[in-house]
Amino acid sequence: MKRAQVAIIASPSMGNLVPVVEFATHIINHDSCLSVTVLVISVSHWGPLLDDYIQSCSSTEHIRFIQLHTDHMPQQDQYSSGIEFISLHIQNHRPIVKQTLQNLTKDVPLVGFFVDMFCTSMIDDANDLNIPCYLFFASPAAYLGFVLHLTTLPVAESESDLATEITVQSFINPVPSNAYPLYCIKKNQLGFSCFVNHARRYKETKGIIVNTFQELEPYTLDSLSSKYVGLPPVYPVGPIIDHDGPVKWHANRSSHEKINEWLDQQPSLSVVFLCFGSMGSLNRAQLLEIATGLERTGYRFLWAIREPPKRKLELPNDYENLDDKLFPDGFLNRTAGRGLVCGWVSQVSVLAHKAIGGFVSHCGWNSILESIWYGVPIAAWPLYGEQHLNAFEMVKELGLSSEIRLRSGDKDCDDLVLAEEVERSVKELMDGTDGELRKKVKEMSEKSKKALMKNGSSFEALEDLIKVMLSEV
């Protein structure tokens, strides 16, 4: 059979790159005549992690990586939002990306170029080279419908211009303002117009690949195909998950071994896991409330915490010392044995462990898909980005998560979750070992696995996509 190749480019962060590489693996496993080239953009604060991850994947057959470099690096301190900085940084790579695509076409036919949600400026380069361009959307289909809806609204100049709720075709229920992505609230600070400008270009692609599956978001996927005028075909090919996780490449592997040994000593479904993602961190006031609430529950817990970044656009890091200065006096001694506080953690490895009975999560989409796959119910605690919208979908639309209520109305304690709420939500999550929420998550877990099997919904969607691409040969 005639060989062909595709190219994929992602925004320079682990949360964007990892799903792209896993999608590349799905492609080559599905059709042996295809190979994939992943174009990698570097950025200073992600550099070492990205390099370690790429090195760990570099031996994968039929996938190669090309790291891109440009001398035109924007000054981070000149931009009010991270998305504006990243978007310009990506755009500055257009000449080298175009040249790289031209070079690729000399070897084997290039039947598709996949850009992620922030690389839309490169749609023009694909069109110039007559290469079919597709969007790889690593977030849920409901969020895709939401950002497409934003492109139809008049521009709101301030927070007071926002409606208290809006009707979005990809949601069953009206979306309340407390579920809006934070960039809809802090418009100038978080680059609202930049998100909308990217979304306006999604319809210019040949197709949109979404990291979801039909059984998880049936209403949303049906609405995208029937109610969104001019939208190209949508291919739900998920759940796309890195089941190995960072344990195979992260430098701090001794921490994973310590955590795994501790989990091995705990009874099945007995541990609540608290983790807020690679970019999530909490201040000391919030740590004190969580510690107090956890201690009151009496439950076993594994709690991953990160130190807030010290400078703009930096990432959280592990604390040098996890001691009682961060927690209520004597907390670590009183909870020794039934609780473990740690820094970096291989989240997917923890969720796969039989001891984990519940997950307090920031509701990043990768985390949600991992928890569904391993059948671990979530208590939703969104922090940033579109996580509030993800949490709203999981709790109100799908009934697959419980809700953690944030304290509001006190400007000195904005978004502070009190110890009483931590206690209530953890007990609700963990007490119902045979409850309705756990049952629903287990059922969806089975559906997620079947979706990727031969004749499953995501298997068929990927097959349809590959047939369309190979028709270009």
N, C-alpha and C positions, 0 to 999 in steps of 0.2 A: 504494500500500500504506500502511496505517496506521502512523504513526510511533510509536516507543516509546523509552524511555531507561533506562539503568542508572546507578547511582552506585557508586563504589568509594572505599574509604578504606584508607590504609596507615599503618603505624607510621612515625614521623618519622626515617627514615634513608635514605641513598641506596640501600643494598642492598635495602630493602623497596619504596621508591617507584618505582625504575626498572622492575622487572618488572611492577608494576601499570600503569604508563603504556603499556608495550609490550603488555600484555594488552588494554588499552583499544583500542590500535591494531589488534590482531587482530580484535576484535569489530566495529569499524566497517568494516574491510576485508572482513569476511565477510558482513555484512548492512548494506546502505545505509540501511535504515529505522531503524537504531539509532543513538543518540548516547550519549555517555558524559560524566558529570560526575565529576571526580576531586576528592575532598575532601582537603585537605592540612593536616596538623597540623605546626606548627613547634616546634623546640626549639633552644635557644641554640647548642649546639656544632655543629649541622648547618645552622643558618639560612642563611648566605651561599651555601653550595653548593646547598642546596635551591632558593633563590630564583633562582640563575643557571640551574639546570636547568629549572625551571618556565618561566622566561622564554624559553628556547630551544624549548620545546614549545608555547608558547601560541598559535602560529599554525596548529596542526594542526586541520584541518576536522573538525567533529563531536565534538571533545573540548574541554571547557572545565575550568578549574581554579577552585576556590573555596578560598581560604586561610582557615583557621579560627583564631580567637584567643580566649583565655579569660584572665580575671584571676586564676583559681585555679591558680597555678603552684606545684607542690610544691617544697620545698627539697631540692636534690639531696643535701646532706650529711646529711640525716636518714635516708637509705636505704642499706642495706648492699650492695644490688645494683642494677645498672643496669636490669634488667628490672622490678623493683618500682617504681622511679621512673617509667619509661616507661609502665608499665601504669596507674598512678594518673594520670599526666599525660593519657593517652588518655581515661581514664574521666571526668576533669573536663570533657572536651569533649562529653559526652553531650547536655546541654541544647541546645547550639548545633547539634550534628549532627541532633538530632531536629527542630529548627525548620527547618533547611536542607532536610531530606528532605520535610517538609510543604510547604515552598515549591515544591520541585521538582515535586511531584505536581499542582500547579495548572496547569502548562503542558502537559506531555506525560505519558502514563501511565508510571509508574516500575515496571518489571517485575522488577527485581532490585537488591539492595544487597549488594555484596561487601565483606566484612571480611577483614583478614589475620589471621595466627595470634595476634597480640597485641591485637586490637581486639574480642575476643569479648564485652566488656561491652555492645557496641552491638547485639548480637543482640536484646536486650530491646526496644530502641527500634524496630527493624524490625518485630518482632512486634506492638508496640502500634499501629503504623501500618498493619498488614496488608500489609507489603511483603515479598515472598519474600527471605530472607537466605541468602547463599552464603558459603562460606569460600574465599578465594584463598590457597593454600598454596604459597609460593615455593621451598620446599625439596623434596628428593626424596620419592617415595612411601615409600621404606624408612624415612625419618625420621618420616613421618606414622605409619606402623605402630608405630614404636618409642615415640613419645610416647603413643599410644593404649594401648600395653601398660603404660606406667608408671602409668596411671590404675587398673589392675587390681591393682597390687602393694601390699602393706602398706607403710606409711611406714617408711623406714629412717632412724634418727635420726643416724647418723654414718657415716663412710666404712667403718668396720669392719663395718657391717651389710650392705654390698653383697655380693651373690654374685660370685664370681670370673668367672662368665659366666652369661648368661641366654638362654633360648630365646624368640625373638620370632617370631611367625607370619609377619612380613613379610620375614624373612631366612632364607636356606637354611641357613646355618651358625649355631651358637650365637655370640652376641655377647660377646666377652671384655671384661673391665673396662677394659682400656686403650683400648677403642674407645668407651666411654661418653662422651656429652657432658660437658664439664667441670662443668656445674651438677649432675650426678649425683655428682660427687666432692666438690666444695666447695659443699655444699648450702646452708648459711646465707649464705655469702659471695656466691654467684651466683644465689640465689633459686629453688631447686629447686621448692618448693611453688607458686610463681607459674607456672612452666611447666606443671606438672601441672594446676593449676586452669584454665588456658586450654584445655588439651587435653580436659578433661572436657566442655567446651561444644561441641566440634566436631560432635558427633552431633546437636546441636539445629538445624543448618542444613539447607537444602533440597538441598544438594549441595556437593561439595568439588572445587574446581578445582586441579589439581596441575601445577606446571611441570616436566613430564617427558613421555616418550612411551612407548608400549606396547613398542616394540622394545628400549628401553633397560632397562626394569624389568618384564619380563613376569611373572616369578614374584611379585614384590611386588604388582603391580596385580591379578593373579588372586587372591592371598590376601586383599587388601582387600575384594574383591567377594564372597568365599566364606567367609571365616573370621572376619570382624569383625562380630559381631552388632549390629544396630541402626545400622550406618553408612549414611549417605545415599549416593546415587550418586556415584561418583568419576569425574571427567572429566580425563584426561591430555591437555593441550592444547599441550604444549611441543614443542621447546625455544623458550621465549620469551626472546629476546636483543635487546639494544640494539646493533645492528651499527654505529651511528655512534659510540657511546661518548662519553666526556666531551670529546673533542677539539672537538665542536661548541659547547660551552658553557663549558669550564673556562678560567679566566683565563690560565693558564700555557701558552699554545699554542706559544710559541717553543720550549719544551722538546720538544714533540711533533715539531716540524719538524726539530730537531737529531737526535732519535732516528731519525726516518724516513730522513733523509739518510744516517746511519751504516749503517742496515740495508740501504739500497739498494746499498751498496758490498760487502756480504758475500755469499758464495756461498749457493746454495739449501740449506736444511736444515742450516746450519752453526752456528747460534747457539743456545745454551741461554739461556732467559729465566727469570729469578728474580724473582718478584713475590708479595707476601703480602697484597694487598688494601688497601682504604682504611682498615681498622682494625688492620692488622697491623704490628708493629714488633719489632725484635730488639735486645738489649743488645750492648754493645761486645764482650764475650767471644765471643758468637755470630758477630758480624761478622768477628772475627779468624779464627775457624775456617772460615767460608765462604770468605773471601779466600784463605786458605792452600790449601784444597781446590780451589778454582777454578783457581788458578795451576798447581797440579800437573797438572790434567787436560790443559792445553794447548789447550783448546777456546775458541772465541770465546764471549763471554757478554755479555748485557745484564742488569744487576742493578739493580732498583729498591729503594731502601731509604728508610725513614721513621724519624724520630726518635720515641722513645717519648713518650707524653703526659706532661706535667709535673704535671697535677692529675687527680683522680678525674672520670670521665665525659667527659674531654676526648678529642679525636681525635689520632692521630699527625699530625705535620707534616713537611715537608721540612727537612733540615738546612740551616743557613745556609751552611755550607761543607763540601763533600765533599773533604776533604783527607786526607793520610797519618796524621793524628791518629786517624782511625777504623780504620785498616787496618795491617797489618804494614809496617814501614819499607820504603819503595821499591816497594810493591805497585803503585801507580798508574803509575809510570814503567815498571816491568817488563812490565805488561800493556797498555800504551798501544798502540792500534791493533787489538788483537784483543779488547779488552774495553771496555765502557762502563758506568760507574756513574752512576746518575741518581736523581732524586727521583720526583715525581709522573709517572705514565705513563698513556697511554690504552691500557689493557691489551688491549681487544678489537682495537684497530688493530694492535698489535704481533703478536698471535696470528694475525692475517690475513695477515701479511707472509710472503712465500715464504722468507725467510732463517731463520725460526724452525724449529728442529728438535726442540726439547723444552722443557718448561715445568715448573719447580720451583714448586709452588703450595701455598697454604694450604688448598686444597680447599673454599673457599666454593662453594656450588652454582652461582651465576652463572658463576664462573670455570670450573667443570667443564663446564658446557654450552657455553661459548664454545670451550673447547679441543676438545671433541668435534666441534662444528660445523666448525671449521677443521682438524680432523685432526691436532692436535698432542698427542703422548703426554705424560702427566704423571708426575712423580715427586712423591709425596704427602708433604707436610710440614704437617700440621694444627697450628693454633695455639690456637684458641678456639671457643666455642660448640659446634655440632654437627659441626664439621669432622673430628674424630677418627672419628665414625661415618660421615661421607661418605667418608673415606679408606678405612675398612674395607670399605665397599661397593664402592668402585672397585677395590681391590686384590684382596680375597678373594672377593667375590660375583660381580663382573663381569669381572675380569681385564683391566681397561682402564687400569690405572696400575701403576707400580712403587712400591716402598715405601722410604722413608727411615727408617732405624732410629734412634730416640732413645736416647741414653745414659741409663741408669737406675741407681738404687741409690746415687747420690752426691748427698746433699742440697745440696752446694755447687755442683753442676753439673746441677741438675734440668732435664731435657729439653734438655740441650745436645747438639747434633749435632756430632760431632768432624770435624776436617778429613779424616780417612781415610774417613769415611762420606760426606761431601760428594763427595770424589773418586770413590769407588766408585759412588755412585748416579748422578752426572752421566755417568760413562763408560758405565754400563749403559744409561742413557737415550739417549745420543747415538751410541754405537758401532753399535747395531743399526739403521742407517738402513733396511734392508730386513727387519728382524726381525719376529717374531710380534706383539709389542705394537703396533708402528707399523701393521702390517697390520690388526689388530683395530680400532684407533682409526679408521683410514681407512674401514673397512667400516661402523662405527657412524656416522661422519660422513655417509656417503651415506644411511643409514637416517634420520638426523635430518632431512635435507632432504626426503626423500620423505614423511615423516610429516606435513609441513605442506602438501604439494601436494594438489590436488583428489583426493578418494578416499583420501588418506592417513589413517593412524590418528588423528592429532591434528586434522586437518581435520574428520573425521567426528565426533570427540568434541565439538568446538566447535559443529558444526552441531546435534548432539543437544541441547546445552545451550541454544542460542539458540531452538530449537523449543519446548523446555519453557518458557522465559521468555516467548516471544511467545504461548503459549497462555493467558497471564494477561491479555492485552489484551481 
